[in-house]
Amino acid sequence: MLGVAFIVAIIIAAGRDSLLNIGFSLLAIVTVLNILGYIFGYWAGRLFKQEERDYRAIAISIGMQNAGLASGIAKVKGKLRLLA
């Protein structure tokens, strides 16, 4: 989790100017992506009848991967210019 947080921080710092122009829409999109990852991960674990600790771990794993994915896409698309 610390590794993903560090990567996200680097991407945010690199795209600071674009991020300030995009603002709320980017925040909303990333937040929805992460929340959906947590929800789908949680319910996927329940669907396959895992123990509670397992489906919580699945939810956290998927949610954190979505954060990494969102920052990776932003980096590839030129420091967040894809939404500007």
PDB file of N, CA, C and O in Angstrom:
ATOM      1  N   MET A   1       0.827  -1.187   0.000  1.00  0.00           N
ATOM      2  CA  MET A   1       0.000   0.000   0.000  1.00  0.00           C
ATOM      3  C   MET A   1       0.873   1.253   0.000  1.00  0.00           C
ATOM      4  O   MET A   1       0.548   2.247  -0.649  1.00  0.00           O
ATOM      5  N   LEU A   2       1.962   1.195   0.720  1.00  0.00           N
ATOM      6  CA  LEU A   2       2.859   2.353   0.743  1.00  0.00           C
ATOM      7  C   LEU A   2       3.477   2.592  -0.632  1.00  0.00           C
ATOM      8  O   LEU A   2       3.666   3.737  -1.045  1.00  0.00           O
ATOM      9  N   GLY A   3       3.789   1.511  -1.335  1.00  0.00           N
ATOM     10  CA  GLY A   3       4.352   1.643  -2.676  1.00  0.00           C
ATOM     11  C   GLY A   3       3.388   2.314  -3.639  1.00  0.00           C
ATOM     12  O   GLY A   3       3.780   3.194  -4.406  1.00  0.00           O
ATOM     13  N   VAL A   4       2.125   1.899  -3.602  1.00  0.00           N
ATOM     14  CA  VAL A   4       1.117   2.496  -4.474  1.00  0.00           C
ATOM     15  C   VAL A   4       0.911   3.964  -4.100  1.00  0.00           C
ATOM     16  O   VAL A   4       0.793   4.818  -4.978  1.00  0.00           O
ATOM     17  N   ALA A   5       0.868   4.258  -2.802  1.00  0.00           N
ATOM     18  CA  ALA A   5       0.703   5.644  -2.356  1.00  0.00           C
ATOM     19  C   ALA A   5       1.875   6.507  -2.830  1.00  0.00           C
ATOM     20  O   ALA A   5       1.685   7.659  -3.219  1.00  0.00           O
ATOM     21  N   PHE A   6       3.081   5.947  -2.796  1.00  0.00           N
ATOM     22  CA  PHE A   6       4.267   6.683  -3.255  1.00  0.00           C
ATOM     23  C   PHE A   6       4.190   6.962  -4.756  1.00  0.00           C
ATOM     24  O   PHE A   6       4.501   8.068  -5.198  1.00  0.00           O
ATOM     25  N   ILE A   7       3.781   5.969  -5.537  1.00  0.00           N
ATOM     26  CA  ILE A   7       3.660   6.149  -6.981  1.00  0.00           C
ATOM     27  C   ILE A   7       2.599   7.191  -7.305  1.00  0.00           C
ATOM     28  O   ILE A   7       2.808   8.046  -8.165  1.00  0.00           O
ATOM     29  N   VAL A   8       1.463   7.123  -6.619  1.00  0.00           N
ATOM     30  CA  VAL A   8       0.392   8.109  -6.838  1.00  0.00           C
ATOM     31  C   VAL A   8       0.884   9.510  -6.500  1.00  0.00           C
ATOM     32  O   VAL A   8       0.576  10.460  -7.219  1.00  0.00           O
ATOM     33  N   ALA A   9       1.646   9.651  -5.413  1.00  0.00           N
ATOM     34  CA  ALA A   9       2.188  10.960  -5.037  1.00  0.00           C
ATOM     35  C   ALA A   9       3.127  11.503  -6.104  1.00  0.00           C
ATOM     36  O   ALA A   9       3.103  12.701  -6.388  1.00  0.00           O
ATOM     37  N   ILE A  10       3.951  10.653  -6.700  1.00  0.00           N
ATOM     38  CA  ILE A  10       4.870  11.088  -7.759  1.00  0.00           C
ATOM     39  C   ILE A  10       4.087  11.560  -8.984  1.00  0.00           C
ATOM     40  O   ILE A  10       4.408  12.594  -9.569  1.00  0.00           O
ATOM     41  N   ILE A  11       3.064  10.805  -9.368  1.00  0.00           N
ATOM     42  CA  ILE A  11       2.255  11.178 -10.531  1.00  0.00           C
ATOM     43  C   ILE A  11       1.544  12.504 -10.289  1.00  0.00           C
ATOM     44  O   ILE A  11       1.484  13.354 -11.178  1.00  0.00           O
ATOM     45  N   ILE A  12       1.014  12.677  -9.106  1.00  0.00           N
ATOM     46  CA  ILE A  12       0.326  13.933  -8.785  1.00  0.00           C
ATOM     47  C   ILE A  12       1.295  15.104  -8.830  1.00  0.00           C
ATOM     48  O   ILE A  12       0.968  16.169  -9.352  1.00  0.00           O
ATOM     49  N   ALA A  13       2.486  14.904  -8.284  1.00  0.00           N
ATOM     50  CA  ALA A  13       3.479  15.978  -8.303  1.00  0.00           C
ATOM     51  C   ALA A  13       3.918  16.311  -9.726  1.00  0.00           C
ATOM     52  O   ALA A  13       4.111  17.481 -10.057  1.00  0.00           O
ATOM     53  N   ALA A  14       4.076  15.291 -10.570  1.00  0.00           N
ATOM     54  CA  ALA A  14       4.514  15.520 -11.945  1.00  0.00           C
ATOM     55  C   ALA A  14       3.453  16.247 -12.773  1.00  0.00           C
ATOM     56  O   ALA A  14       3.789  17.014 -13.675  1.00  0.00           O
ATOM     57  N   GLY A  15       2.192  16.010 -12.474  1.00  0.00           N
ATOM     58  CA  GLY A  15       1.118  16.627 -13.249  1.00  0.00           C
ATOM     59  C   GLY A  15       0.413  17.735 -12.506  1.00  0.00           C
ATOM     60  O   GLY A  15      -0.775  17.970 -12.731  1.00  0.00           O
ATOM     61  N   ARG A  16       1.114  18.420 -11.628  1.00  0.00           N
ATOM     62  CA  ARG A  16       0.525  19.447 -10.772  1.00  0.00           C
ATOM     63  C   ARG A  16      -0.253  20.497 -11.547  1.00  0.00           C
ATOM     64  O   ARG A  16      -1.388  20.810 -11.187  1.00  0.00           O
ATOM     65  N   ASP A  17       0.326  21.040 -12.591  1.00  0.00           N
ATOM     66  CA  ASP A  17      -0.329  22.121 -13.347  1.00  0.00           C
ATOM     67  C   ASP A  17      -1.607  21.634 -14.024  1.00  0.00           C
ATOM     68  O   ASP A  17      -2.642  22.297 -13.962  1.00  0.00           O
ATOM     69  N   SER A  18      -1.528  20.476 -14.668  1.00  0.00           N
ATOM     70  CA  SER A  18      -2.722  19.919 -15.305  1.00  0.00           C
ATOM     71  C   SER A  18      -3.777  19.569 -14.270  1.00  0.00           C
ATOM     72  O   SER A  18      -4.972  19.749 -14.503  1.00  0.00           O
ATOM     73  N   LEU A  19      -3.332  19.070 -13.133  1.00  0.00           N
ATOM     74  CA  LEU A  19      -4.261  18.702 -12.067  1.00  0.00           C
ATOM     75  C   LEU A  19      -5.017  19.920 -11.556  1.00  0.00           C
ATOM     76  O   LEU A  19      -6.209  19.832 -11.264  1.00  0.00           O
ATOM     77  N   LEU A  20      -4.346  21.039 -11.447  1.00  0.00           N
ATOM     78  CA  LEU A  20      -5.020  22.251 -10.992  1.00  0.00           C
ATOM     79  C   LEU A  20      -6.064  22.723 -12.001  1.00  0.00           C
ATOM     80  O   LEU A  20      -7.088  23.287 -11.614  1.00  0.00           O
ATOM     81  N   ASN A  21      -5.813  22.496 -13.296  1.00  0.00           N
ATOM     82  CA  ASN A  21      -6.790  22.873 -14.316  1.00  0.00           C
ATOM     83  C   ASN A  21      -7.991  21.931 -14.336  1.00  0.00           C
ATOM     84  O   ASN A  21      -9.122  22.367 -14.551  1.00  0.00           O
ATOM     85  N   ILE A  22      -7.749  20.654 -14.113  1.00  0.00           N
ATOM     86  CA  ILE A  22      -8.815  19.657 -14.175  1.00  0.00           C
ATOM     87  C   ILE A  22      -9.659  19.697 -12.908  1.00  0.00           C
ATOM     88  O   ILE A  22     -10.888  19.713 -12.970  1.00  0.00           O
ATOM     89  N   GLY A  23      -8.989  19.713 -11.759  1.00  0.00           N
ATOM     90  CA  GLY A  23      -9.649  19.892 -10.483  1.00  0.00           C
ATOM     91  C   GLY A  23     -10.658  18.835 -10.084  1.00  0.00           C
ATOM     92  O   GLY A  23     -10.332  17.651  -9.999  1.00  0.00           O
ATOM     93  N   PHE A  24     -11.878  19.268  -9.842  1.00  0.00           N
ATOM     94  CA  PHE A  24     -12.907  18.428  -9.235  1.00  0.00           C
ATOM     95  C   PHE A  24     -13.284  17.223 -10.089  1.00  0.00           C
ATOM     96  O   PHE A  24     -13.536  16.149  -9.544  1.00  0.00           O
ATOM     97  N   SER A  25     -13.329  17.368 -11.399  1.00  0.00           N
ATOM     98  CA  SER A  25     -13.744  16.244 -12.245  1.00  0.00           C
ATOM     99  C   SER A  25     -12.789  15.068 -12.113  1.00  0.00           C
ATOM    100  O   SER A  25     -13.233  13.921 -12.055  1.00  0.00           O
ATOM    101  N   LEU A  26     -11.491  15.327 -12.065  1.00  0.00           N
ATOM    102  CA  LEU A  26     -10.520  14.250 -11.897  1.00  0.00           C
ATOM    103  C   LEU A  26     -10.682  13.588 -10.534  1.00  0.00           C
ATOM    104  O   LEU A  26     -10.650  12.362 -10.423  1.00  0.00           O
ATOM    105  N   LEU A  27     -10.853  14.389  -9.517  1.00  0.00           N
ATOM    106  CA  LEU A  27     -11.040  13.851  -8.177  1.00  0.00           C
ATOM    107  C   LEU A  27     -12.277  12.955  -8.119  1.00  0.00           C
ATOM    108  O   LEU A  27     -12.239  11.880  -7.519  1.00  0.00           O
ATOM    109  N   ALA A  28     -13.353  13.388  -8.732  1.00  0.00           N
ATOM    110  CA  ALA A  28     -14.591  12.605  -8.740  1.00  0.00           C
ATOM    111  C   ALA A  28     -14.409  11.287  -9.492  1.00  0.00           C
ATOM    112  O   ALA A  28     -14.857  10.242  -9.019  1.00  0.00           O
ATOM    113  N   ILE A  29     -13.766  11.322 -10.640  1.00  0.00           N
ATOM    114  CA  ILE A  29     -13.570  10.115 -11.443  1.00  0.00           C
ATOM    115  C   ILE A  29     -12.711   9.095 -10.704  1.00  0.00           C
ATOM    116  O   ILE A  29     -13.051   7.913 -10.665  1.00  0.00           O
ATOM    117  N   VAL A  30     -11.612   9.536 -10.123  1.00  0.00           N
ATOM    118  CA  VAL A  30     -10.715   8.625  -9.405  1.00  0.00           C
ATOM    119  C   VAL A  30     -11.402   8.072  -8.158  1.00  0.00           C
ATOM    120  O   VAL A  30     -11.247   6.895  -7.832  1.00  0.00           O
ATOM    121  N   THR A  31     -12.154   8.914  -7.468  1.00  0.00           N
ATOM    122  CA  THR A  31     -12.864   8.455  -6.275  1.00  0.00           C
ATOM    123  C   THR A  31     -13.899   7.387  -6.623  1.00  0.00           C
ATOM    124  O   THR A  31     -13.998   6.369  -5.937  1.00  0.00           O
ATOM    125  N   VAL A  32     -14.661   7.614  -7.673  1.00  0.00           N
ATOM    126  CA  VAL A  32     -15.666   6.628  -8.098  1.00  0.00           C
ATOM    127  C   VAL A  32     -14.976   5.330  -8.526  1.00  0.00           C
ATOM    128  O   VAL A  32     -15.449   4.247  -8.182  1.00  0.00           O
ATOM    129  N   LEU A  33     -13.886   5.416  -9.257  1.00  0.00           N
ATOM    130  CA  LEU A  33     -13.155   4.219  -9.680  1.00  0.00           C
ATOM    131  C   LEU A  33     -12.704   3.399  -8.477  1.00  0.00           C
ATOM    132  O   LEU A  33     -12.864   2.178  -8.457  1.00  0.00           O
ATOM    133  N   ASN A  34     -12.141   4.067  -7.478  1.00  0.00           N
ATOM    134  CA  ASN A  34     -11.668   3.345  -6.299  1.00  0.00           C
ATOM    135  C   ASN A  34     -12.819   2.763  -5.488  1.00  0.00           C
ATOM    136  O   ASN A  34     -12.736   1.619  -5.040  1.00  0.00           O
ATOM    137  N   ILE A  35     -13.872   3.514  -5.294  1.00  0.00           N
ATOM    138  CA  ILE A  35     -15.019   3.011  -4.530  1.00  0.00           C
ATOM    139  C   ILE A  35     -15.637   1.796  -5.226  1.00  0.00           C
ATOM    140  O   ILE A  35     -15.979   0.810  -4.573  1.00  0.00           O
ATOM    141  N   LEU A  36     -15.776   1.870  -6.541  1.00  0.00           N
ATOM    142  CA  LEU A  36     -16.312   0.717  -7.273  1.00  0.00           C
ATOM    143  C   LEU A  36     -15.405  -0.499  -7.137  1.00  0.00           C
ATOM    144  O   LEU A  36     -15.889  -1.625  -7.029  1.00  0.00           O
ATOM    145  N   GLY A  37     -14.106  -0.282  -7.141  1.00  0.00           N
ATOM    146  CA  GLY A  37     -13.168  -1.392  -6.939  1.00  0.00           C
ATOM    147  C   GLY A  37     -13.337  -2.034  -5.580  1.00  0.00           C
ATOM    148  O   GLY A  37     -13.338  -3.260  -5.466  1.00  0.00           O
ATOM    149  N   TYR A  38     -13.481  -1.213  -4.539  1.00  0.00           N
ATOM    150  CA  TYR A  38     -13.702  -1.754  -3.198  1.00  0.00           C
ATOM    151  C   TYR A  38     -15.019  -2.527  -3.125  1.00  0.00           C
ATOM    152  O   TYR A  38     -15.068  -3.621  -2.562  1.00  0.00           O
ATOM    153  N   ILE A  39     -16.075  -1.965  -3.688  1.00  0.00           N
ATOM    154  CA  ILE A  39     -17.389  -2.610  -3.634  1.00  0.00           C
ATOM    155  C   ILE A  39     -17.394  -3.930  -4.407  1.00  0.00           C
ATOM    156  O   ILE A  39     -17.843  -4.952  -3.889  1.00  0.00           O
ATOM    157  N   PHE A  40     -16.897  -3.909  -5.642  1.00  0.00           N
ATOM    158  CA  PHE A  40     -16.889  -5.130  -6.439  1.00  0.00           C
ATOM    159  C   PHE A  40     -15.979  -6.195  -5.834  1.00  0.00           C
ATOM    160  O   PHE A  40     -16.306  -7.381  -5.870  1.00  0.00           O
ATOM    161  N   GLY A  41     -14.853  -5.787  -5.286  1.00  0.00           N
ATOM    162  CA  GLY A  41     -13.963  -6.743  -4.636  1.00  0.00           C
ATOM    163  C   GLY A  41     -14.606  -7.387  -3.425  1.00  0.00           C
ATOM    164  O   GLY A  41     -14.473  -8.592  -3.211  1.00  0.00           O
ATOM    165  N   TYR A  42     -15.293  -6.599  -2.641  1.00  0.00           N
ATOM    166  CA  TYR A  42     -15.985  -7.098  -1.454  1.00  0.00           C
ATOM    167  C   TYR A  42     -17.057  -8.112  -1.835  1.00  0.00           C
ATOM    168  O   TYR A  42     -17.133  -9.200  -1.263  1.00  0.00           O
ATOM    169  N   TRP A  43     -17.875  -7.744  -2.799  1.00  0.00           N
ATOM    170  CA  TRP A  43     -18.980  -8.625  -3.185  1.00  0.00           C
ATOM    171  C   TRP A  43     -18.513  -9.831  -3.991  1.00  0.00           C
ATOM    172  O   TRP A  43     -19.171 -10.871  -3.969  1.00  0.00           O
ATOM    173  N   ALA A  44     -17.413  -9.719  -4.689  1.00  0.00           N
ATOM    174  CA  ALA A  44     -16.869 -10.893  -5.385  1.00  0.00           C
ATOM    175  C   ALA A  44     -16.423 -11.943  -4.372  1.00  0.00           C
ATOM    176  O   ALA A  44     -16.646 -13.137  -4.572  1.00  0.00           O
ATOM    177  N   GLY A  45     -15.802 -11.505  -3.298  1.00  0.00           N
ATOM    178  CA  GLY A  45     -15.409 -12.433  -2.238  1.00  0.00           C
ATOM    179  C   GLY A  45     -16.609 -13.097  -1.595  1.00  0.00           C
ATOM    180  O   GLY A  45     -16.588 -14.293  -1.302  1.00  0.00           O
ATOM    181  N   ARG A  46     -17.641 -12.326  -1.382  1.00  0.00           N
ATOM    182  CA  ARG A  46     -18.871 -12.890  -0.800  1.00  0.00           C
ATOM    183  C   ARG A  46     -19.542 -13.850  -1.779  1.00  0.00           C
ATOM    184  O   ARG A  46     -20.083 -14.880  -1.375  1.00  0.00           O
ATOM    185  N   LEU A  47     -19.504 -13.512  -3.057  1.00  0.00           N
ATOM    186  CA  LEU A  47     -20.110 -14.373  -4.072  1.00  0.00           C
ATOM    187  C   LEU A  47     -19.483 -15.766  -4.067  1.00  0.00           C
ATOM    188  O   LEU A  47     -20.177 -16.769  -4.234  1.00  0.00           O
ATOM    189  N   PHE A  48     -18.167 -15.817  -3.874  1.00  0.00           N
ATOM    190  CA  PHE A  48     -17.462 -17.098  -3.861  1.00  0.00           C
ATOM    191  C   PHE A  48     -17.353 -17.693  -2.457  1.00  0.00           C
ATOM    192  O   PHE A  48     -16.574 -18.617  -2.224  1.00  0.00           O
ATOM    193  N   LYS A  49     -18.141 -17.154  -1.529  1.00  0.00           N
ATOM    194  CA  LYS A  49     -18.291 -17.683  -0.180  1.00  0.00           C
ATOM    195  C   LYS A  49     -16.962 -17.802   0.573  1.00  0.00           C
ATOM    196  O   LYS A  49     -16.685 -18.812   1.219  1.00  0.00           O
ATOM    197  N   GLN A  50     -16.154 -16.756   0.475  1.00  0.00           N
ATOM    198  CA  GLN A  50     -14.917 -16.692   1.231  1.00  0.00           C
ATOM    199  C   GLN A  50     -15.229 -16.263   2.670  1.00  0.00           C
ATOM    200  O   GLN A  50     -16.347 -15.848   2.977  1.00  0.00           O
ATOM    201  N   GLU A  51     -14.241 -16.368   3.527  1.00  0.00           N
ATOM    202  CA  GLU A  51     -14.396 -15.854   4.888  1.00  0.00           C
ATOM    203  C   GLU A  51     -14.353 -14.330   4.857  1.00  0.00           C
ATOM    204  O   GLU A  51     -13.859 -13.731   3.901  1.00  0.00           O
ATOM    205  N   GLU A  52     -14.870 -13.720   5.902  1.00  0.00           N
ATOM    206  CA  GLU A  52     -14.957 -12.260   5.932  1.00  0.00           C
ATOM    207  C   GLU A  52     -13.587 -11.594   5.773  1.00  0.00           C
ATOM    208  O   GLU A  52     -13.461 -10.617   5.035  1.00  0.00           O
ATOM    209  N   ARG A  53     -12.584 -12.098   6.439  1.00  0.00           N
ATOM    210  CA  ARG A  53     -11.249 -11.489   6.326  1.00  0.00           C
ATOM    211  C   ARG A  53     -10.726 -11.581   4.895  1.00  0.00           C
ATOM    212  O   ARG A  53      -9.987 -10.704   4.447  1.00  0.00           O
ATOM    213  N   ASP A  54     -11.103 -12.636   4.178  1.00  0.00           N
ATOM    214  CA  ASP A  54     -10.656 -12.803   2.798  1.00  0.00           C
ATOM    215  C   ASP A  54     -11.331 -11.802   1.866  1.00  0.00           C
ATOM    216  O   ASP A  54     -10.659 -11.195   1.033  1.00  0.00           O
ATOM    217  N   TYR A  55     -12.643 -11.617   1.988  1.00  0.00           N
ATOM    218  CA  TYR A  55     -13.265 -10.674   1.055  1.00  0.00           C
ATOM    219  C   TYR A  55     -12.943  -9.239   1.381  1.00  0.00           C
ATOM    220  O   TYR A  55     -13.008  -8.376   0.505  1.00  0.00           O
ATOM    221  N   ARG A  56     -12.596  -8.962   2.621  1.00  0.00           N
ATOM    222  CA  ARG A  56     -12.095  -7.615   2.928  1.00  0.00           C
ATOM    223  C   ARG A  56     -10.715  -7.394   2.295  1.00  0.00           C
ATOM    224  O   ARG A  56     -10.425  -6.316   1.778  1.00  0.00           O
ATOM    225  N   ALA A  57      -9.878  -8.422   2.345  1.00  0.00           N
ATOM    226  CA  ALA A  57      -8.550  -8.325   1.731  1.00  0.00           C
ATOM    227  C   ALA A  57      -8.655  -8.182   0.219  1.00  0.00           C
ATOM    228  O   ALA A  57      -7.892  -7.430  -0.388  1.00  0.00           O
ATOM    229  N   ILE A  58      -9.593  -8.897  -0.392  1.00  0.00           N
ATOM    230  CA  ILE A  58      -9.807  -8.781  -1.837  1.00  0.00           C
ATOM    231  C   ILE A  58     -10.254  -7.365  -2.188  1.00  0.00           C
ATOM    232  O   ILE A  58      -9.777  -6.786  -3.164  1.00  0.00           O
ATOM    233  N   ALA A  59     -11.161  -6.809  -1.399  1.00  0.00           N
ATOM    234  CA  ALA A  59     -11.658  -5.454  -1.657  1.00  0.00           C
ATOM    235  C   ALA A  59     -10.532  -4.431  -1.576  1.00  0.00           C
ATOM    236  O   ALA A  59     -10.431  -3.552  -2.432  1.00  0.00           O
ATOM    237  N   ILE A  60      -9.692  -4.536  -0.564  1.00  0.00           N
ATOM    238  CA  ILE A  60      -8.574  -3.591  -0.415  1.00  0.00           C
ATOM    239  C   ILE A  60      -7.588  -3.749  -1.565  1.00  0.00           C
ATOM    240  O   ILE A  60      -7.085  -2.758  -2.096  1.00  0.00           O
ATOM    241  N   SER A  61      -7.312  -4.979  -1.945  1.00  0.00           N
ATOM    242  CA  SER A  61      -6.382  -5.230  -3.037  1.00  0.00           C
ATOM    243  C   SER A  61      -6.878  -4.619  -4.347  1.00  0.00           C
ATOM    244  O   SER A  61      -6.115  -3.951  -5.046  1.00  0.00           O
ATOM    245  N   ILE A  62      -8.132  -4.839  -4.679  1.00  0.00           N
ATOM    246  CA  ILE A  62      -8.677  -4.308  -5.932  1.00  0.00           C
ATOM    247  C   ILE A  62      -8.749  -2.787  -5.889  1.00  0.00           C
ATOM    248  O   ILE A  62      -8.426  -2.127  -6.876  1.00  0.00           O
ATOM    249  N   GLY A  63      -9.167  -2.226  -4.765  1.00  0.00           N
ATOM    250  CA  GLY A  63      -9.230  -0.771  -4.645  1.00  0.00           C
ATOM    251  C   GLY A  63      -7.867  -0.113  -4.808  1.00  0.00           C
ATOM    252  O   GLY A  63      -7.746   0.920  -5.467  1.00  0.00           O
ATOM    253  N   MET A  64      -6.846  -0.706  -4.211  1.00  0.00           N
ATOM    254  CA  MET A  64      -5.491  -0.152  -4.324  1.00  0.00           C
ATOM    255  C   MET A  64      -4.957  -0.310  -5.747  1.00  0.00           C
ATOM    256  O   MET A  64      -4.244   0.567  -6.234  1.00  0.00           O
ATOM    257  N   GLN A  65      -5.287  -1.403  -6.414  1.00  0.00           N
ATOM    258  CA  GLN A  65      -4.853  -1.579  -7.802  1.00  0.00           C
ATOM    259  C   GLN A  65      -5.502  -0.531  -8.698  1.00  0.00           C
ATOM    260  O   GLN A  65      -4.876  -0.056  -9.646  1.00  0.00           O
ATOM    261  N   ASN A  66      -6.734  -0.169  -8.413  1.00  0.00           N
ATOM    262  CA  ASN A  66      -7.395   0.868  -9.197  1.00  0.00           C
ATOM    263  C   ASN A  66      -6.706   2.207  -9.034  1.00  0.00           C
ATOM    264  O   ASN A  66      -6.629   2.976  -9.992  1.00  0.00           O
ATOM    265  N   ALA A  67      -6.209   2.502  -7.859  1.00  0.00           N
ATOM    266  CA  ALA A  67      -5.467   3.750  -7.647  1.00  0.00           C
ATOM    267  C   ALA A  67      -4.189   3.748  -8.477  1.00  0.00           C
ATOM    268  O   ALA A  67      -3.849   4.754  -9.100  1.00  0.00           O
ATOM    269  N   GLY A  68      -3.490   2.630  -8.485  1.00  0.00           N
ATOM    270  CA  GLY A  68      -2.282   2.509  -9.299  1.00  0.00           C
ATOM    271  C   GLY A  68      -2.588   2.585 -10.780  1.00  0.00           C
ATOM    272  O   GLY A  68      -1.843   3.201 -11.543  1.00  0.00           O
ATOM    273  N   LEU A  69      -3.681   1.962 -11.190  1.00  0.00           N
ATOM    274  CA  LEU A  69      -4.086   1.996 -12.590  1.00  0.00           C
ATOM    275  C   LEU A  69      -4.427   3.415 -13.032  1.00  0.00           C
ATOM    276  O   LEU A  69      -4.016   3.845 -14.110  1.00  0.00           O
ATOM    277  N   ALA A  70      -5.169   4.136 -12.215  1.00  0.00           N
ATOM    278  CA  ALA A  70      -5.551   5.506 -12.559  1.00  0.00           C
ATOM    279  C   ALA A  70      -4.325   6.399 -12.700  1.00  0.00           C
ATOM    280  O   ALA A  70      -4.255   7.205 -13.627  1.00  0.00           O
ATOM    281  N   SER A  71      -3.363   6.269 -11.800  1.00  0.00           N
ATOM    282  CA  SER A  71      -2.166   7.098 -11.908  1.00  0.00           C
ATOM    283  C   SER A  71      -1.291   6.662 -13.082  1.00  0.00           C
ATOM    284  O   SER A  71      -0.652   7.504 -13.715  1.00  0.00           O
ATOM    285  N   GLY A  72      -1.251   5.370 -13.382  1.00  0.00           N
ATOM    286  CA  GLY A  72      -0.482   4.899 -14.528  1.00  0.00           C
ATOM    287  C   GLY A  72      -1.041   5.399 -15.842  1.00  0.00           C
ATOM    288  O   GLY A  72      -0.289   5.799 -16.730  1.00  0.00           O
ATOM    289  N   ILE A  73      -2.361   5.379 -15.970  1.00  0.00           N
ATOM    290  CA  ILE A  73      -2.994   5.907 -17.181  1.00  0.00           C
ATOM    291  C   ILE A  73      -2.728   7.391 -17.317  1.00  0.00           C
ATOM    292  O   ILE A  73      -2.437   7.875 -18.411  1.00  0.00           O
ATOM    293  N   ALA A  74      -2.825   8.113 -16.220  1.00  0.00           N
ATOM    294  CA  ALA A  74      -2.558   9.551 -16.253  1.00  0.00           C
ATOM    295  C   ALA A  74      -1.127   9.831 -16.693  1.00  0.00           C
ATOM    296  O   ALA A  74      -0.879  10.772 -17.447  1.00  0.00           O
ATOM    297  N   LYS A  75      -0.184   9.012 -16.223  1.00  0.00           N
ATOM    298  CA  LYS A  75       1.222   9.209 -16.596  1.00  0.00           C
ATOM    299  C   LYS A  75       1.426   8.949 -18.083  1.00  0.00           C
ATOM    300  O   LYS A  75       2.098   9.724 -18.764  1.00  0.00           O
ATOM    301  N   VAL A  76       0.848   7.860 -18.588  1.00  0.00           N
ATOM    302  CA  VAL A  76       1.011   7.499 -19.992  1.00  0.00           C
ATOM    303  C   VAL A  76       0.379   8.549 -20.909  1.00  0.00           C
ATOM    304  O   VAL A  76       0.915   8.840 -21.978  1.00  0.00           O
ATOM    305  N   LYS A  77      -0.734   9.106 -20.504  1.00  0.00           N
ATOM    306  CA  LYS A  77      -1.449  10.068 -21.339  1.00  0.00           C
ATOM    307  C   LYS A  77      -0.890  11.480 -21.249  1.00  0.00           C
ATOM    308  O   LYS A  77      -1.525  12.416 -21.735  1.00  0.00           O
ATOM    309  N   GLY A  78       0.246  11.657 -20.657  1.00  0.00           N
ATOM    310  CA  GLY A  78       0.894  12.958 -20.677  1.00  0.00           C
ATOM    311  C   GLY A  78       0.569  13.835 -19.492  1.00  0.00           C
ATOM    312  O   GLY A  78       0.107  14.966 -19.646  1.00  0.00           O
ATOM    313  N   LYS A  79       0.812  13.308 -18.310  1.00  0.00           N
ATOM    314  CA  LYS A  79       0.666  14.079 -17.090  1.00  0.00           C
ATOM    315  C   LYS A  79      -0.727  14.679 -16.931  1.00  0.00           C
ATOM    316  O   LYS A  79      -0.885  15.876 -16.692  1.00  0.00           O
ATOM    317  N   LEU A  80      -1.715  13.831 -17.069  1.00  0.00           N
ATOM    318  CA  LEU A  80      -3.111  14.165 -16.771  1.00  0.00           C
ATOM    319  C   LEU A  80      -3.796  15.016 -17.821  1.00  0.00           C
ATOM    320  O   LEU A  80      -4.872  15.550 -17.550  1.00  0.00           O
ATOM    321  N   ARG A  81      -3.229  15.169 -18.999  1.00  0.00           N
ATOM    322  CA  ARG A  81      -3.868  15.996 -20.016  1.00  0.00           C
ATOM    323  C   ARG A  81      -5.062  15.322 -20.682  1.00  0.00           C
ATOM    324  O   ARG A  81      -5.784  15.976 -21.434  1.00  0.00           O
ATOM    325  N   LEU A  82      -5.291  14.038 -20.431  1.00  0.00           N
ATOM    326  CA  LEU A  82      -6.375  13.359 -21.121  1.00  0.00           C
ATOM    327  C   LEU A  82      -7.743  13.902 -20.742  1.00  0.00           C
ATOM    328  O   LEU A  82      -8.679  13.749 -21.527  1.00  0.00           O
ATOM    329  N   LEU A  83      -7.908  14.516 -19.606  1.00  0.00           N
ATOM    330  CA  LEU A  83      -9.195  15.035 -19.187  1.00  0.00           C
ATOM    331  C   LEU A  83      -9.316  16.543 -19.374  1.00  0.00           C
ATOM    332  O   LEU A  83     -10.387  17.106 -19.149  1.00  0.00           O
ATOM    333  N   ALA A  84      -8.263  17.188 -19.774  1.00  0.00           N
ATOM    334  CA  ALA A  84      -8.291  18.657 -19.881  1.00  0.00           C
ATOM    335  C   ALA A  84      -8.976  19.120 -21.134  1.00  0.00           C
ATOM    336  O   ALA A  84      -9.081  20.323 -21.372  1.00  0.00           O
TER     337      ALA A  84
END
